[in-house]
């Protein structure tokens, strides 16, 4: 079985899902998009509810959605095709691996990480995406001045997110822009309807 079959990237020519020829070779962004534009990446994009809407509002930018689960990324693909988007692509792979090995260094102007799995049990917290190592991966991925946008419904995880970035000299905390404050994910909409509090913060790369 080929690598592309193993990771579920076999798709039709109309699909927005990137077909990875290798998981050891960085993605060719020029070949992936019809034109080079400032790039934003969502890690754990789910079914694309946020990213499809945001990409439709910003045709002057390119967007990559990274999602591990095949069913979710296929939903994002269908939404993208229905919206007629040419500036959105999806990659099916684990997020931290994508940042470290597949994304071109310093190629993104923004990383969006919304409601990642909080792994609430103490023994499982090592599996969290945003951990002590994550700011270094984000710094590798971002261009100078690039930003990381974070959201979670889990307060203890929120404090961890802030702590690891505050302890990294290459980042400083900033306000989430008003435009992004108005954009919600499917998880966030559900939380709002149930009265669950959510937490947001953002950090800018000063490198």
Secondary structure, DSSP 8 states (H G I E B T S, - for coil): --HHHHTT----TT--B---S-SSS---HHHHSSS--EEEEEES-TTSHHHHHHHHH-TTEEEEEEES-HHHHHHHHHHHHHHT-SSEEEEES-HHHIIIIIS-TT-EEEEEEES-----SGGGGGG-SSSTTHHHHHHHHEEEEEEEEEEES-HHHHHHHHHHHHT-TTEEEE---HHHHT---HHHHHHHHHT---EEEEEEE--
